[in-house]
Amino acid sequence: MLGLILAEATALGTLGACIGAGIAAIAAGIGIGRIGGSAMESIARQPESTGDIRTNMIVIAALIEGVALIALIVCILALFV
């Protein structure tokens, strides 16, 4: 009986880690898409500030990717630890 409960807890932990990794990837994709869309709108309104907007967009996208990578690593660690 105890073995069955532990097996179910392990399976639920694996399922939770997989769902967490999926949510992190989806959220990063949505965030970067919104950044790109907003940057294109602002470049269309003020073409003279294209360089500044592009630089800020790349920095923010890198920060979002960093957070998504950390979330994926945490989910992978939850699978194996």
N, CA, C and O atoms as a GROMACS GRO file, in nm:
protein
  324
    1MET      N    1   0.082  -0.120   0.000
    1MET     CA    2   0.000   0.000   0.000
    1MET      C    3   0.086   0.126   0.000
    1MET      O    4   0.059   0.220  -0.074
    2LEU      N    5   0.189   0.126   0.083
    2LEU     CA    6   0.278   0.242   0.090
    2LEU      C    7   0.353   0.260  -0.041
    2LEU      O    8   0.374   0.373  -0.085
    3GLY      N    9   0.392   0.151  -0.104
    3GLY     CA   10   0.462   0.157  -0.232
    3GLY      C   11   0.374   0.218  -0.340
    3GLY      O   12   0.422   0.294  -0.425
    4LEU      N   13   0.245   0.185  -0.337
    4LEU     CA   14   0.152   0.240  -0.435
    4LEU      C   15   0.134   0.390  -0.415
    4LEU      O   16   0.128   0.465  -0.513
    5ILE      N   17   0.127   0.434  -0.292
    5ILE     CA   18   0.114   0.577  -0.262
    5ILE      C   19   0.239   0.653  -0.308
    5ILE      O   20   0.228   0.761  -0.364
    6LEU      N   21   0.357   0.597  -0.283
    6LEU     CA   22   0.481   0.661  -0.325
    6LEU      C   23   0.493   0.666  -0.476
    6LEU      O   24   0.543   0.764  -0.532
    7ALA      N   25   0.448   0.561  -0.543
    7ALA     CA   26   0.453   0.559  -0.689
    7ALA      C   27   0.360   0.666  -0.747
    7ALA      O   28   0.395   0.732  -0.844
    8GLU      N   29   0.242   0.682  -0.688
    8GLU     CA   30   0.150   0.784  -0.734
    8GLU      C   31   0.205   0.924  -0.709
    8GLU      O   32   0.189   1.013  -0.792
    9ALA      N   33   0.270   0.943  -0.595
    9ALA     CA   34   0.329   1.074  -0.565
    9ALA      C   35   0.441   1.107  -0.663
    9ALA      O   36   0.455   1.221  -0.705
   10THR      N   37   0.520   1.007  -0.699
   10THR     CA   38   0.627   1.027  -0.796
   10THR      C   39   0.569   1.061  -0.933
   10THR      O   40   0.621   1.148  -1.003
   11ALA      N   41   0.463   0.992  -0.971
   11ALA     CA   42   0.400   1.018  -1.100
   11ALA      C   43   0.340   1.159  -1.104
   11ALA      O   44   0.349   1.228  -1.206
   12LEU      N   45   0.279   1.201  -0.995
   12LEU     CA   46   0.223   1.335  -0.990
   12LEU      C   47   0.332   1.441  -0.993
   12LEU      O   48   0.314   1.547  -1.054
   13GLY      N   49   0.446   1.413  -0.929
   13GLY     CA   50   0.558   1.506  -0.934
   13GLY      C   51   0.613   1.520  -1.075
   13GLY      O   52   0.646   1.630  -1.118
   14THR      N   53   0.622   1.409  -1.146
   14THR     CA   54   0.667   1.412  -1.285
   14THR      C   55   0.568   1.490  -1.372
   14THR      O   56   0.608   1.571  -1.455
   15LEU      N   57   0.440   1.464  -1.352
   15LEU     CA   58   0.338   1.536  -1.427
   15LEU      C   59   0.344   1.686  -1.398
   15LEU      O   60   0.333   1.768  -1.490
   16GLY      N   61   0.362   1.723  -1.274
   16GLY     CA   62   0.371   1.864  -1.237
   16GLY      C   63   0.492   1.932  -1.298
   16GLY      O   64   0.485   2.047  -1.341
   17ALA      N   65   0.605   1.860  -1.301
   17ALA     CA   66   0.726   1.917  -1.361
   17ALA      C   67   0.707   1.938  -1.511
   17ALA      O   68   0.751   2.039  -1.566
   18CYS      N   69   0.642   1.843  -1.576
   18CYS     CA   70   0.618   1.856  -1.721
   18CYS      C   71   0.522   1.971  -1.751
   18CYS      O   72   0.543   2.047  -1.845
   19ILE      N   73   0.419   1.984  -1.672
   19ILE     CA   74   0.324   2.094  -1.690
   19ILE      C   75   0.394   2.229  -1.664
   19ILE      O   76   0.372   2.325  -1.737
   20GLY      N   77   0.476   2.234  -1.561
   20GLY     CA   78   0.550   2.357  -1.532
   20GLY      C   79   0.644   2.396  -1.644
   20GLY      O   80   0.655   2.515  -1.676
   21ALA      N   81   0.712   2.299  -1.704
   21ALA     CA   82   0.802   2.329  -1.816
   21ALA      C   83   0.723   2.380  -1.936
   21ALA      O   84   0.766   2.472  -2.004
   22GLY      N   85   0.608   2.321  -1.961
   22GLY     CA   86   0.524   2.366  -2.071
   22GLY      C   87   0.472   2.507  -2.050
   22GLY      O   88   0.472   2.588  -2.143
   23ILE      N   89   0.429   2.537  -1.930
   23ILE     CA   90   0.380   2.672  -1.900
   23ILE      C   91   0.492   2.775  -1.913
   23ILE      O   92   0.469   2.885  -1.964
   24ALA      N   93   0.612   2.740  -1.868
   24ALA     CA   94   0.725   2.832  -1.880
   24ALA      C   95   0.758   2.861  -2.026
   24ALA      O   96   0.784   2.975  -2.063
   25ALA      N   97   0.756   2.758  -2.110
   25ALA     CA   98   0.786   2.778  -2.252
   25ALA      C   99   0.677   2.860  -2.321
   25ALA      O  100   0.708   2.948  -2.402
   26ILE      N  101   0.552   2.833  -2.288
   26ILE     CA  102   0.442   2.908  -2.349
   26ILE      C  103   0.446   3.054  -2.306
   26ILE      O  104   0.427   3.144  -2.388
   27ALA      N  105   0.469   3.077  -2.178
   27ALA     CA  106   0.473   3.214  -2.127
   27ALA      C  107   0.589   3.293  -2.188
   27ALA      O  108   0.574   3.411  -2.219
   28ALA      N  109   0.704   3.228  -2.207
   28ALA     CA  110   0.817   3.297  -2.270
   28ALA      C  111   0.784   3.331  -2.415
   28ALA      O  112   0.818   3.440  -2.462
   29GLY      N  113   0.720   3.241  -2.486
   29GLY     CA  114   0.681   3.268  -2.624
   29GLY      C  115   0.582   3.383  -2.634
   29GLY      O  116   0.594   3.468  -2.722
   30ILE      N  117   0.486   3.386  -2.545
   30ILE     CA  118   0.388   3.494  -2.546
   30ILE      C  119   0.457   3.628  -2.513
   30ILE      O  120   0.430   3.730  -2.577
   31GLY      N  121   0.545   3.626  -2.414
   31GLY     CA  122   0.614   3.749  -2.375
   31GLY      C  123   0.701   3.805  -2.487
   31GLY      O  124   0.699   3.925  -2.513
   32ILE      N  125   0.777   3.719  -2.552
   32ILE     CA  126   0.863   3.766  -2.660
   32ILE      C  127   0.779   3.812  -2.780
   32ILE      O  128   0.815   3.907  -2.848
   33GLY      N  129   0.668   3.745  -2.805
   33GLY     CA  130   0.579   3.789  -2.913
   33GLY      C  131   0.522   3.927  -2.887
   33GLY      O  132   0.513   4.010  -2.977
   34ARG      N  133   0.483   3.951  -2.763
   34ARG     CA  134   0.430   4.084  -2.729
   34ARG      C  135   0.538   4.191  -2.740
   34ARG      O  136   0.512   4.303  -2.784
   35ILE      N  137   0.660   4.156  -2.699
   35ILE     CA  138   0.770   4.252  -2.710
   35ILE      C  139   0.795   4.287  -2.856
   35ILE      O  140   0.809   4.404  -2.891
   36GLY      N  141   0.801   4.184  -2.940
   36GLY     CA  142   0.824   4.208  -3.082
   36GLY      C  143   0.715   4.292  -3.147
   36GLY      O  144   0.743   4.383  -3.224
   37GLY      N  145   0.590   4.261  -3.114
   37GLY     CA  146   0.478   4.337  -3.170
   37GLY      C  147   0.480   4.482  -3.125
   37GLY      O  148   0.458   4.572  -3.205
   38SER      N  149   0.505   4.503  -2.998
   38SER     CA  150   0.510   4.640  -2.946
   38SER      C  151   0.627   4.717  -3.005
   38SER      O  152   0.616   4.837  -3.033
   39ALA      N  153   0.740   4.648  -3.023
   39ALA     CA  154   0.856   4.716  -3.082
   39ALA      C  155   0.827   4.756  -3.226
   39ALA      O  156   0.865   4.865  -3.269
   40MET      N  157   0.762   4.670  -3.301
   40MET     CA  158   0.731   4.704  -3.440
   40MET      C  159   0.634   4.822  -3.448
   40MET      O  160   0.647   4.907  -3.536
   41GLU      N  161   0.537   4.826  -3.357
   41GLU     CA  162   0.444   4.940  -3.354
   41GLU      C  163   0.517   5.070  -3.322
   41GLU      O  164   0.493   5.172  -3.385
   42SER      N  165   0.606   5.065  -3.224
   42SER     CA  166   0.676   5.187  -3.185
   42SER      C  167   0.777   5.230  -3.292
   42SER      O  168   0.799   5.349  -3.312
   43ILE      N  169   0.838   5.134  -3.362
   43ILE     CA  170   0.928   5.169  -3.472
   43ILE      C  171   0.848   5.232  -3.586
   43ILE      O  172   0.896   5.326  -3.651
   44ALA      N  173   0.726   5.182  -3.610
   44ALA     CA  174   0.643   5.240  -3.715
   44ALA      C  175   0.602   5.383  -3.681
   44ALA      O  176   0.588   5.467  -3.770
   45ARG      N  177   0.584   5.412  -3.552
   45ARG     CA  178   0.545   5.547  -3.511
   45ARG      C  179   0.662   5.644  -3.511
   45ARG      O  180   0.648   5.760  -3.548
   46GLN      N  181   0.780   5.593  -3.468
   46GLN     CA  182   0.899   5.679  -3.460
   46GLN      C  183   1.017   5.607  -3.525
   46GLN      O  184   1.098   5.546  -3.455
   47PRO      N  185   1.028   5.614  -3.655
   47PRO     CA  186   1.137   5.542  -3.723
   47PRO      C  187   1.277   5.593  -3.687
   47PRO      O  188   1.375   5.520  -3.703
   48GLU      N  189   1.287   5.715  -3.639
   48GLU     CA  190   1.419   5.769  -3.607
   48GLU      C  191   1.479   5.706  -3.481
   48GLU      O  192   1.600   5.716  -3.460
   49SER      N  193   1.399   5.641  -3.398
   49SER     CA  194   1.451   5.579  -3.276
   49SER      C  195   1.457   5.427  -3.288
   49SER      O  196   1.444   5.356  -3.188
   50THR      N  197   1.478   5.378  -3.409
   50THR     CA  198   1.482   5.233  -3.433
   50THR      C  199   1.593   5.165  -3.355
   50THR      O  200   1.571   5.058  -3.298
   51GLY      N  201   1.711   5.223  -3.352
   51GLY     CA  202   1.824   5.162  -3.283
   51GLY      C  203   1.801   5.144  -3.135
   51GLY      O  204   1.830   5.039  -3.079
   52ASP      N  205   1.748   5.248  -3.071
   52ASP     CA  206   1.721   5.241  -2.927
   52ASP      C  207   1.614   5.138  -2.896
   52ASP      O  208   1.626   5.061  -2.800
   53ILE      N  209   1.509   5.135  -2.977
   53ILE     CA  210   1.400   5.040  -2.954
   53ILE      C  211   1.450   4.897  -2.973
   53ILE      O  212   1.417   4.809  -2.894
   54ARG      N  213   1.527   4.875  -3.078
   54ARG     CA  214   1.578   4.741  -3.105
   54ARG      C  215   1.669   4.693  -2.992
   54ARG      O  216   1.662   4.577  -2.951
   55THR      N  217   1.755   4.782  -2.942
   55THR     CA  218   1.845   4.745  -2.833
   55THR      C  219   1.767   4.707  -2.708
   55THR      O  220   1.795   4.605  -2.646
   56ASN      N  221   1.668   4.788  -2.673
   56ASN     CA  222   1.586   4.757  -2.556
   56ASN      C  223   1.508   4.628  -2.575
   56ASN      O  224   1.493   4.550  -2.481
   57MET      N  225   1.460   4.606  -2.696
   57MET     CA  226   1.384   4.484  -2.724
   57MET      C  227   1.471   4.360  -2.706
   57MET      O  228   1.427   4.261  -2.648
   58ILE      N  229   1.594   4.366  -2.753
   58ILE     CA  230   1.684   4.251  -2.742
   58ILE      C  231   1.719   4.224  -2.596
   58ILE      O  232   1.725   4.109  -2.554
   59VAL      N  233   1.743   4.329  -2.519
   59VAL     CA  234   1.776   4.312  -2.377
   59VAL      C  235   1.659   4.249  -2.302
   59VAL      O  236   1.677   4.155  -2.224
   60ILE      N  237   1.540   4.299  -2.324
   60ILE     CA  238   1.423   4.246  -2.254
   60ILE      C  239   1.394   4.103  -2.298
   60ILE      O  240   1.358   4.020  -2.214
   61ALA      N  241   1.409   4.073  -2.426
   61ALA     CA  242   1.388   3.936  -2.473
   61ALA      C  243   1.489   3.840  -2.411
   61ALA      O  244   1.455   3.727  -2.378
   62ALA      N  245   1.613   3.885  -2.395
   62ALA     CA  246   1.714   3.801  -2.331
   62ALA      C  247   1.679   3.775  -2.185
   62ALA      O  248   1.700   3.664  -2.135
   63LEU      N  249   1.627   3.877  -2.116
   63LEU     CA  250   1.586   3.857  -1.977
   63LEU      C  251   1.471   3.758  -1.966
   63LEU      O  252   1.468   3.675  -1.875
   64ILE      N  253   1.376   3.765  -2.058
   64ILE     CA  254   1.264   3.671  -2.056
   64ILE      C  255   1.314   3.530  -2.084
   64ILE      O  256   1.270   3.435  -2.018
   65GLU      N  257   1.404   3.515  -2.179
   65GLU     CA  258   1.459   3.383  -2.209
   65GLU      C  259   1.536   3.328  -2.089
   65GLU      O  260   1.531   3.208  -2.062
   66GLY      N  261   1.605   3.415  -2.017
   66GLY     CA  262   1.677   3.371  -1.898
   66GLY      C  263   1.584   3.318  -1.791
   66GLY      O  264   1.611   3.215  -1.729
   67VAL      N  265   1.475   3.388  -1.770
   67VAL     CA  266   1.377   3.343  -1.670
   67VAL      C  267   1.313   3.211  -1.714
   67VAL      O  268   1.291   3.123  -1.632
   68ALA      N  269   1.284   3.198  -1.843
   68ALA     CA  270   1.225   3.073  -1.893
   68ALA      C  271   1.324   2.958  -1.880
   68ALA      O  272   1.284   2.846  -1.846
   69LEU      N  273   1.451   2.983  -1.906
   69LEU     CA  274   1.552   2.878  -1.892
   69LEU      C  275   1.565   2.834  -1.746
   69LEU      O  276   1.576   2.715  -1.718
   70ILE      N  277   1.564   2.929  -1.654
   70ILE     CA  278   1.571   2.894  -1.513
   70ILE      C  279   1.448   2.812  -1.472
   70ILE      O  280   1.461   2.716  -1.397
   71ALA      N  281   1.331   2.848  -1.522
   71ALA     CA  282   1.210   2.771  -1.491
   71ALA      C  283   1.220   2.629  -1.546
   71ALA      O  284   1.179   2.534  -1.479
   72LEU      N  285   1.273   2.614  -1.666
   72LEU     CA  286   1.289   2.480  -1.721
   72LEU      C  287   1.389   2.398  -1.643
   72LEU      O  288   1.370   2.278  -1.624
   73ILE      N  289   1.496   2.460  -1.598
   73ILE     CA  290   1.596   2.388  -1.518
   73ILE      C  291   1.536   2.344  -1.386
   73ILE      O  292   1.563   2.233  -1.341
   74VAL      N  293   1.456   2.430  -1.324
   74VAL     CA  294   1.390   2.391  -1.199
   74VAL      C  295   1.297   2.272  -1.221
   74VAL      O  296   1.292   2.182  -1.139
   75CYS      N  297   1.224   2.273  -1.333
   75CYS     CA  298   1.134   2.160  -1.364
   75CYS      C  299   1.213   2.032  -1.389
   75CYS      O  300   1.171   1.925  -1.346
   76ILE      N  301   1.325   2.043  -1.456
   76ILE     CA  302   1.409   1.924  -1.479
   76ILE      C  303   1.466   1.873  -1.348
   76ILE      O  304   1.470   1.752  -1.324
   77LEU      N  305   1.509   1.964  -1.263
   77LEU     CA  306   1.559   1.921  -1.131
   77LEU      C  307   1.449   1.854  -1.049
   77LEU      O  308   1.476   1.761  -0.973
   78ALA      N  309   1.327   1.902  -1.064
   78ALA     CA  310   1.216   1.838  -0.991
   78ALA      C  311   1.193   1.696  -1.040
   78ALA      O  312   1.145   1.612  -0.964
   79LEU      N  313   1.227   1.669  -1.164
   79LEU     CA  314   1.211   1.533  -1.216
   79LEU      C  315   1.313   1.436  -1.156
   79LEU      O  316   1.280   1.321  -1.128
   80PHE      N  317   1.436   1.482  -1.138
   80PHE     CA  318   1.544   1.392  -1.100
   80PHE      C  319   1.584   1.398  -0.955
   80PHE      O  320   1.664   1.316  -0.911
   81VAL      N  321   1.532   1.492  -0.880
   81VAL     CA  322   1.573   1.502  -0.739
   81VAL      C  323   1.458   1.465  -0.650
   81VAL      O  324   1.472   1.467  -0.528
   0.00000   0.00000   0.00000
